């Protein structure tokens, strides 16, 4: 049995509720090979630069703000700036 034949068999066994998800994933796999921007991102070098203490503190502060509800929806900020 070829790989494609096996794939067709797997698709035939999928419940109807999973067809859309499988289709989206297959579309993603195909687009991944044809999208030059995505290819560049996927092939980019790993950034192993360490996180500085002030950056970590800023992230923790932002996480606290989110947890305490001290944030605004993006739509609200965009309206404020006429965007």
Rosetta blueprint (number, residue, H / E / L):
1 X L
2 X L
3 X H
4 X H
5 X H
6 X H
7 X H
8 X H
9 X H
10 X H
11 X H
12 X H
13 X H
14 X L
15 X L
16 X H
17 X H
18 X H
19 X H
20 X H
21 X H
22 X H
23 X H
24 X H
25 X H
26 X H
27 X H
28 X H
29 X H
30 X H
31 X H
32 X H
33 X H
34 X H
35 X L
36 X H
37 X H
38 X H
39 X H
40 X H
41 X H
42 X H
43 X L
44 X L
45 X L
46 X L
47 X L
48 X L
49 X L
50 X L
51 X L
52 X L
53 X H
54 X H
55 X H
56 X H
57 X H
58 X H
59 X H
60 X H
61 X H
62 X H
63 X H
64 X H
65 X H
66 X H
67 X H
68 X L
69 X L
70 X L
71 X L
72 X L
73 X L
74 X H
75 X H
76 X H
77 X H
78 X H
79 X H
80 X H
81 X L
82 X L
83 X L
